[in-house]
Amino acid sequence: MVAGALTLGSAACGTAVADPGVRTIHIPIHYSAFELELINARPGETIRFVLENTDPIDHEFIVGDERVQLVHEEGTEAHHAPRPGEISVPAGETRVTTYTFPLERSSLIFGCHLPGHYDYGMRGTISVR
């Protein structure tokens, strides 16, 4: 269930101007782990996630409920085009995604579903309260 609006982009050469009403959370990826395991968001809040992959291998950042995570864990898509709730983060690169959370309280998951990564523990929780 992807609730809310999702805007995707990628970090590129140049300067990005952040919306002052949007909170930015930087998430380094190192040793096949997100350096954050829990993110707290307010209902209706927009968060700009800056994912910095310092590993020599690719990763991804998938936001959604348990059903969304299961679909991706059982899927075969090795690379995600930038689309709502899904972004690939190539080795040594940084990618950005902005997510507006649902108005109702919920618990979502973010994870990487490249082979073995999710089972290895490459995931976290987003508490919308």
Secondary structure, 3 states (H helix, E strand, C coil): CCCCCEEEEECCCCCCCCCCCCEEEEEEECCCCECCCEEEECCCCEEEEEEEECCCCCEEEEEECHHHHHHHHHCCCCCCCCECCEEEECCCCEEEEEEECCCCCEEEEEECCCCCHHHHCCEEEEEEC
